[in-house]
Amino acid sequence: MKATQIRMSDYPGAGSVRDIWRTTHDPIRPVEDGEALVRLDHISVDPGMRGWITNKRSYMPPVKPAGVMRAFGVGEVIESRAEGLAVGDQVTGFTGVQTHGVFKEENLRKIGLPGVPPHLFLSGLGMTGYTGYFGMTDIGQPKDGETVVVSAASGAVGSIAAQAAKLAGAHVIGIAGGPDKCSYLTDELGLDGAIDYKRDDVEAALHANCTNGIDLYFDNVGGDILSAVLNQMNYQGRIVVCGGISQYDDFAGATGPANFMTVVTHSLTMRGFTMRDYMHRVPEALGWLVPAWKDGRIKFREHILEGVENFPDAFDMIFEGKNHGKLLLKVS
Ligand SMILES: NC(=O)c1ccc[n+]([C@@H]2O[C@H](COP(=O)([O-])OP(=O)(O)OC[C@H]3O[C@@H](n4cnc5c(N)ncnc54)[C@H](OP(=O)(O)O)[C@@H]3O)[C@@H](O)[C@H]2O)c1
């Protein structure tokens, strides 16, 4: 039996990555003891993939040239020689961009809640949901009445982070690209203000929306937006560095903001993190996210494309802001 895989032919260097993807149709290898064969249903497409295809020291090794592109996925076990996995189990893990794969049991996590579609464990109830939750509540720790700014706020991570801050009683301003995403922030998610960084003067708009200055910034984008926020941070403010998507075109060569010394002059705390730091606390995130989503206190969107062969288009969409919500590929 053959499967379809998307492979990275080589590291792309700076700029466009369009040419590095190859589609293959290789046979599925036999299942060995302690392993299971999974038929993938949905694959997650993430900005962090730009780092995974960059040959530089990071929080995990880069994808190997000619290897299947790394990705989170969800799917169903269709053959098992693993004690803890049965045919029909829904599982998630680093499955790669492919239609089927054979995985060791320890690399899969069983998922499934009655009435909850499994692909939600790749979006609001998955890694991006956990990232927004832990980044905001554990690192940012927003307080009642504080002013919180979130960039890429209508996206998968940002929307959860922004709503967590709102539920903590903060005055929350979201930054996003375009009028539709901005009205989603205020009208659907109930944020206190939205800034369209593609149209507005971000510095002036921050000044108008954050009349008491900024106490906490949840940064997903870095670059010019981080610079504009730094100029308006309050004394002893906190910055949660979750990502820097505006710099990912040249992931290995990204530079910091010119006004970085504001961290010193305003006694700021700036702390980065990855979900690797929080994997042991996933049940805690689910314990918060699932009831909050079920009773409508938080909302999230998914943006689903069909077919693993469309991965190259999906990958580009993320960096062009053409997705609205967690970007997923549905495996046909
Ligand atoms: N630390 C962690 O463990 C962790 C885990 C997951 C994700 N992240 C980071 O979190 C951030 C958001 O990821 P996500 O999965 O939630 O994706 P997402 O927000 O759903 O999609 C990415 C969005 O980023 C925005 N964007 C793209 N290029 C931009 C640019 N040059 N300047 C400003 N905004 C830009 C676009 O929205 P607009 O239309 O609004 O521009 C795009 O839709 C990324 O930086 C990602 O690397 C970190």
PDBQT file of the ligand as one rigid body, heavy atoms in Angstrom, charges set to zero:
ROOT
HETATM    1  N1  LIG A 401       6.193  29.644  21.194  1.00  0.00    +0.000 N 
HETATM    2  C1  LIG A 401       5.468  28.621  20.752  1.00  0.00    +0.000 C 
HETATM    3  O1  LIG A 401       5.504  27.502  21.286  1.00  0.00    +0.000 OA
HETATM    4  C2  LIG A 401       4.579  28.835  19.567  1.00  0.00    +0.000 A 
HETATM    5  C3  LIG A 401       3.641  27.859  19.194  1.00  0.00    +0.000 A 
HETATM    6  C4  LIG A 401       2.806  28.119  18.102  1.00  0.00    +0.000 A 
HETATM    7  C5  LIG A 401       2.939  29.323  17.405  1.00  0.00    +0.000 A 
HETATM    8  N2  LIG A 401       3.867  30.236  17.797  1.00  0.00    +0.000 N 
HETATM    9  C6  LIG A 401       3.991  31.519  17.113  1.00  0.00    +0.000 C 
HETATM   10  O2  LIG A 401       2.780  32.224  17.269  1.00  0.00    +0.000 OA
HETATM   11  C7  LIG A 401       2.599  33.088  16.141  1.00  0.00    +0.000 C 
HETATM   12  C8  LIG A 401       1.208  32.870  15.561  1.00  0.00    +0.000 C 
HETATM   13  O3  LIG A 401       1.124  31.528  15.093  1.00  0.00    +0.000 OA
HETATM   14  P1  LIG A 401      -0.299  30.871  14.750  1.00  0.00    +0.000 P 
HETATM   15  O4  LIG A 401      -0.070  29.418  14.656  1.00  0.00    +0.000 OA
HETATM   16  O5  LIG A 401      -1.307  31.383  15.697  1.00  0.00    +0.000 OA
HETATM   17  O6  LIG A 401      -0.586  31.401  13.282  1.00  0.00    +0.000 OA
HETATM   18  P2  LIG A 401      -1.776  32.349  12.816  1.00  0.00    +0.000 P 
HETATM   19  O7  LIG A 401      -1.736  33.579  13.653  1.00  0.00    +0.000 OA
HETATM   20  O8  LIG A 401      -3.035  31.603  12.752  1.00  0.00    +0.000 OA
HETATM   21  O9  LIG A 401      -1.321  32.706  11.324  1.00  0.00    +0.000 OA
HETATM   22  C9  LIG A 401      -0.226  33.525  11.109  1.00  0.00    +0.000 C 
HETATM   23  C10 LIG A 401      -0.678  35.005  11.009  1.00  0.00    +0.000 C 
HETATM   24  O10 LIG A 401       0.442  35.843  11.228  1.00  0.00    +0.000 OA
HETATM   25  C11 LIG A 401       0.186  37.077  10.616  1.00  0.00    +0.000 C 
HETATM   26  N3  LIG A 401       1.354  37.551   9.870  1.00  0.00    +0.000 N 
HETATM   27  C12 LIG A 401       1.959  36.926   8.841  1.00  0.00    +0.000 A 
HETATM   28  N4  LIG A 401       2.988  37.666   8.407  1.00  0.00    +0.000 NA
HETATM   29  C13 LIG A 401       3.022  38.772   9.191  1.00  0.00    +0.000 A 
HETATM   30  C14 LIG A 401       3.869  39.917   9.238  1.00  0.00    +0.000 A 
HETATM   31  N5  LIG A 401       4.894  40.070   8.381  1.00  0.00    +0.000 N 
HETATM   32  N6  LIG A 401       3.637  40.865  10.175  1.00  0.00    +0.000 NA
HETATM   33  C15 LIG A 401       2.609  40.718  11.051  1.00  0.00    +0.000 A 
HETATM   34  N7  LIG A 401       1.763  39.660  11.056  1.00  0.00    +0.000 NA
HETATM   35  C16 LIG A 401       1.990  38.698  10.132  1.00  0.00    +0.000 A 
HETATM   36  C17 LIG A 401      -0.985  36.865   9.644  1.00  0.00    +0.000 C 
HETATM   37  O11 LIG A 401      -2.138  37.481  10.214  1.00  0.00    +0.000 OA
HETATM   38  P3  LIG A 401      -2.507  38.990   9.845  1.00  0.00    +0.000 P 
HETATM   39  O12 LIG A 401      -3.398  38.904   8.645  1.00  0.00    +0.000 OA
HETATM   40  O13 LIG A 401      -3.152  39.511  11.058  1.00  0.00    +0.000 OA
HETATM   41  O14 LIG A 401      -1.227  39.667   9.494  1.00  0.00    +0.000 OA
HETATM   42  C18 LIG A 401      -1.159  35.372   9.623  1.00  0.00    +0.000 C 
HETATM   43  O15 LIG A 401      -2.487  35.001   9.385  1.00  0.00    +0.000 OA
HETATM   44  C19 LIG A 401       3.738  32.787  15.183  1.00  0.00    +0.000 C 
HETATM   45  O16 LIG A 401       4.769  33.722  15.391  1.00  0.00    +0.000 OA
HETATM   46  C20 LIG A 401       4.197  31.409  15.617  1.00  0.00    +0.000 C 
HETATM   47  O17 LIG A 401       5.542  31.159  15.277  1.00  0.00    +0.000 OA
HETATM   48  C21 LIG A 401       4.677  30.008  18.869  1.00  0.00    +0.000 A 
ENDROOT
TORSDOF 0
